[in-house]
């Protein structure tokens, strides 16, 4: 689905990450882990085309996306940022319908089908009651859910998320992670930056460890992401413990004080 080959990226003349390579297949949840300032967001912005790579390739279905226009990118890749503010008085439905923009002509308006897709996205996240609310007047958590509904409505094959559970209460975090599983069951590839190692231990099919300008790819983090890896990544003392919950072997990461 997506392949990153020898990617070197950064801002201006400053290199942040060097020689990054990894693959994401249909149904993968790839969790990007690393301390603040390590380059997680830089990697995401480069994949999205918001930053031009210094060198390397980004391939989607074996096609280099370097020269894709915004419409080609948007039909294949959707993005959920950490936060999104708007000074305009858009209704929630308008924000979600923006996810249908790649499928419209310059002079066309959303169709009835587009509206139905947007409504269904809101319904999937149990926020259909927000449809006619003003987006800028919502709480931070509600705004995040609306942006996720927009990505659902976009119907892309790759979903990139930057700290998707930020500003969400526990209930809505569970809703989002549950929906991630539904996405990948339908053949979507998810790439998400997160501060929570548990996301990789519980849900990830791959983990990318970002530190000191390098990225290490770990397959099947539930089995292969070790305590020492996380200690080294975050430079703190911690324990990875396994909870025998219904014989599922759930792993948690806890700091040691």
N, C-alpha and C positions, 0 to 999 in steps of 0.2 A: 504493500500500500504506500508507505513512505520510507525513503532511505536517505540518510544523511551521510555524505562521504567526504571525509577530510576537510570539514568545515572549520574555518578560522574566522572569527567575527569580533566586533567591538564597536566603539564609538569614535568617529573622526579618525585620528591616527593611533588611538589607544586600543591595543589588542586586549580582549577580555578572555576569550576562549580560543584554544589552538587544537587543530587536528581532531575535531569531534566526528565520530562515526557511530551510528546506530541505525537499527531498522525498526519499523513499526508495522505489524501485520494487521489484517482485518481481525477485530475482536480483542486487540491489545489494549490494556490500560497501562500507560507508561508514566511512572511517577518520577518527577524531577526533584531530587532532594539536595539541599545544600544550605549553608549559612547565608544570611543577608549579605548582599554585595558579591556573591560568588559568581554570578553570571547567569542565573536561571532565567531572569526576564530578558537578558540580552539574547540568549539562545532562542527563546520564544519569538521575540520581535524579528530575529533574522529569518526564522522559518516562515513567519507571516509576510515577509517582504517589507517590513517597516524599517529594517536596517539592511544595507547592502553588505553581503559577506566579503571579507578580504580575499578568500579563496575557498574552494570546495564546491560541492554540488548538493542540491536538494531535489530529490526525485520523487514524484508521485506517479505511481503505476508506471515506473521506468521512464518517465518523461521529466526532463529538467524544467523546473518551473521559473527559472531566472527571468525569462522574458514574457511570462504570463501577464495579462492585464488583470485589473482588479476583479472583473467579472468572472474570469476563468478561475482565479484563486478562490473567490467567494462561493462558487458552486461546489468546490472540493474541500475547502477549509473554513471552519467558523472559529470565532475567537470570543472567549468570555474573559474580560479583564478583571483585575482585582476590584476596581470600582469604576463607575461611570456616572457622571453628573450631567444634568441638562438644565440650562437656564430657560429653555423654551417650555411652554405649557402643554407638552405632549401628553396625551392620554396613554395609559398602559398599552391599549390595543394598537396605537400608532407605533409605539416602540417595538412591539413584537412583529408587527407587519413589516418593519424595516428589514427583518430577516428574509423577506421575500423579494427584496430589491434586485438581487442578481438574476431573477427570472423574469423581470419586467423590461420592456423597452423604455427608451428615454421619455416618451410622451404618454405611456400607458399608466393606468392606476391599478391597484390591487383588485383582483377579481373576487367573485364570491368564493371560489375555491381557495384563494389565498387567505381570505378571512376565516374560512372553516379550518384551515391548517393552523392558523394563529390561535384560534379559539381552542383547538384541540391541545396545542402546546401548553396553554394556560391551564386547561383542565387537568392535564397530566401531572402538573405540579401543585394541583389543588389551590390555585390562585385565580380562578375564573372570576371570582367576586371582585377582583381588582381591575377588571377590564376597563371600566370607565373612570377610574381614579386618575388624578394627575401624577405623572411619574415622579416629578421633582418633590412632591409632598409625601412620598412613601418613606418608610424607614430604610436604613442601609441594607438590612436583610431582605426586605421586600424588593428593593431595586435589584439586588443580585439575582433573586429568583426570576424576575422579569427578564433580565439579560440572558439567563439560561433558557427561558421560554423562547426568546428570540433566536438563540442558536438551534433549538429544536425545530423551530419553524423554517430555518434556513436549509435544513435537510442535507447538510454536507456529509461527506464520508469521513472527514477527519475533524475532530473537535479539540481545540487547544484551549486550556483553562489555566489562568494564572491565579493561584490561591482561591479556588472556587468556593470554599466554605468559610472564607473570611466574612465577618459580620453576621453570620448565621447562628441562630440558637441551635440547641442540640437536635430538636425535632426536625428542623429544616436541613441540618447537615445530613441526617439520616435519609431524608427525602432525596437530596441531591445524589448521595452515594448509591442509593437504590436505583435512581434513574440512570446513573452511569452504567450499571450492570445491564439495564434494559437496552441502552444504546449499543453496547458492544455485542449483545445477543442478536442485534439486528445488522451486524456487520460493520459498525463504526469503529474507527481507531481513535482512542482518547489519549492525549498527551497533557498531563497536568503538573504544574509546579505546586509544591505543597511544603508546609513547614512540619507536617505530621508524618513521621516515619510509619505510623500505623496504617496510613493509607496504602503505602507500598506493601507492608506486611499482610494486610487483610485483603486488599483488592487488586494490587498490582500484578501484572504479568511480567513486567520489567521495571527496573529501577535505574535511573541515571544519577550517579553521585557526582556533584559538581563542586570542585575545590581547586584552588591554586591554578586556575586556567585550564584545567583538564576535566574531562568527563569520562567516568567509568560506567560501562553498561553491565548490569547484572540481570541475568535471566532468572525467572522464577524466584523473586525476592522472598517469598514465604519460606522457601527452603535455603536459599543461598545468600540472603542479606544477613550478615553476622553482626553480633554485638561489637566486635572490634572495628568493623567497617564504620559503624555509626559513631563510635567513640572518636575515631580518627577524623571523620567528616565534620563533627560539631565541636571537637576538642573539649569534651566534657566527660565526666564519669557517668555511666548509665548502665542499666540492665535491660536486656530483652528477656521477658518472662513469657512462658507459655501457659495459657489457661485451658484446662481440659473441659471445654464447654460443649456438651453433646458430641464429644469425640471429634470436634472439628480442629482442635489444636490451635486456637486463636492466640496470636502473639501480640504483646504490648511492649512499648518502650517506655521505661521509667527512669528519671534522673536519680542519681545517688547523692544524697546530701550528707 
